[in-house]
Amino acid sequence: MRKPANRPDSRKRRAPKRGHMARIAIGAGGLIARNPTITGGATAFLVTLGFISANALWYQPQVHD
């Protein structure tokens, strides 16, 4: 069986240039992947804080002196 002929790579395909937001999102994803415990703890804290804040706003509508 013959080897394929070596062709000069005059037109190499390049990956498309990523925008600023895409680079930030990829960087944040890498940070989350490297530190899942910190990310999970921060997420749990923010969810809990959101529930407490919602309770304070919706279920205690009277004005405090």
C-alpha positions in Angstrom: 0.0 0.0 0.0 1.4 3.4 -1.0 1.7 6.3 1.4 -0.3 9.4 0.6 1.6 12.1 -1.1 2.7 14.9 1.1 0.9 18.1 0.0 2.1 21.5 1.0 -0.1 23.1 3.6 -0.6 26.4 1.9 -4.1 27.0 3.3 -4.1 25.7 6.9 -7.4 26.2 8.7 -7.3 28.3 11.7 -9.8 28.4 14.6 -12.0 31.5 14.4 -10.9 34.4 16.6 -12.8 34.5 19.8 -14.4 37.6 21.1 -13.7 39.2 24.4 -16.8 37.7 26.1 -16.0 34.2 24.8 -12.5 34.4 26.3 -14.0 35.6 29.7 -16.5 32.7 29.6 -13.8 30.1 28.8 -11.6 31.5 31.5 -14.4 31.4 34.1 -15.3 27.8 33.0 -11.7 26.8 33.5 -11.7 28.4 37.0 -14.8 26.6 37.9 -13.4 23.3 36.7 -10.3 23.7 38.7 -12.1 24.7 41.9 -15.5 22.9 42.1 -15.7 23.0 45.9 -15.2 26.8 46.1 -17.7 27.3 43.3 -20.3 25.0 45.0 -19.9 26.7 48.3 -20.3 30.1 46.8 -23.4 29.0 44.9 -25.0 27.5 48.0 -24.3 30.7 49.9 -25.8 32.9 47.2 -28.9 30.7 46.9 -29.5 30.8 50.6 -29.0 34.5 50.7 -31.5 34.9 47.9 -34.1 32.9 49.8 -33.6 34.9 53.0 -33.7 38.2 51.1 -36.9 37.2 49.3 -38.5 36.2 52.7 -37.5 39.6 54.1 -39.0 41.5 51.2 -42.2 39.5 50.5 -43.4 38.2 53.9 -42.6 41.2 56.1 -44.1 44.1 54.2 -44.8 46.3 57.3 -42.6 49.3 58.0 -40.3 49.0 61.0 -39.7 52.0 63.3 
